[in-house]
Amino acid sequence: MRYALPTKRLYPIETAEQVKTAAAYFDKYLDKFHPAERVAIADSMEKRASELGMFIDNPWVYNYSRKGSTYSPDFDLHMKMRKEACMGKKIEHNGKEINAVELLDKVASLKDRVKPKEMIDLLHDFDKKACVTADYDRKMRDPFFTVYGSSSKPLYDHEKLVSDVYAKQLESAVLNEGFINKMAESYGSDFVDGFKQDPVNVYQSMPTPDKQNILNIVRESSDVG
């Protein structure tokens, strides 16, 4: 049995229906979970959805399953929120008591020199020193969401193809047996074999009528899944 939170064997996601149910549950109660649990849950659900050829249309999954090398387009805004939450606070740093905002500015200035994962660690350390972890989801975002998350554009690193269908959705579709069978009916098994290897680029090279047909098959297969 697969679980969204495998360390505690909670929230089964063995079937497509269970994945959809879990996604809706976390969408409603995400604030009840620690940021580390959100990352673990989103990662588990993303992997299971891909195995099932599903596309989970939930912004929190996009945001908390992200592990790339690109900072959120909202990073500066998130840091501004954190800065406002730290106004007037003093923290111990290298044996000295300094203004929390002063240290936060130094951390923010490292953006172009450190990878996103490193920035997450720096913010975790800062938040503990500044005693602002209780402000997550209220005055500011947790470190992971600060670095990777975006409320304004949750799928910022996945190109939108057309009509709300994204590259990520197309890549998941090729793992769906229903999608593959319908594609084979329209284009033949030889074409499908090549399509599975690089769905986004093959799709982009096709005539508009074929693109629309494929997007329709994606939606139909997703509805069935």
Secondary structure, DSSP 8 states (H G I E B T S, - for coil): --EEETTTTEEE-SSHHHHHHHHHHHHHHGGGS-HHHHHHHHHHHHHHHHHTT-----HHHHHHS--SS---TTHHHHHHHHHHHTTT-EEEETTEEEEHHHHHHHHHTTTTTS-HHHHHHHHHHHHHHHT-GGGBTTTB--HHHHHH--SS-TTTTS-EEETTEEHHHHHHHTT-HHHHHHHHHHH-HHHHHHHHHSHHHHHHTS-HHHHHHHHHHHHHHHHH-
